[in-house]
Amino acid sequence: MKLRVYLTFDESTVREPLIWKLGKEFNVVTNIRTAEVKNHMGLVGLEIDGESDVVEAATAWLADQGVKVAPIEQDVIEG
């Protein structure tokens, strides 16, 4: 399963290596598609690829860390 999400980091999470930890702790491949990071916030467009139950657990873990996780709507043409 490949899931595309926007991750929003606040001041307390923006300096943490959470995407790195995500790939290390869960058996998923992460691909940063876009990012804007500043001292007090960050917005990252991320693809997470892996088994569906693991991807779901990984996104739940991100939310537990204080990261806002929102699905990216796929373009109808893109599929």
Beta strands, then each sheet from edge to edge (+ up, - down):
strand 1: 2-9
strand 2: 29-37
strand 3: 42-49
strand 4: 68-71
sheet 1: 2+ 3- 1+ 4-
end
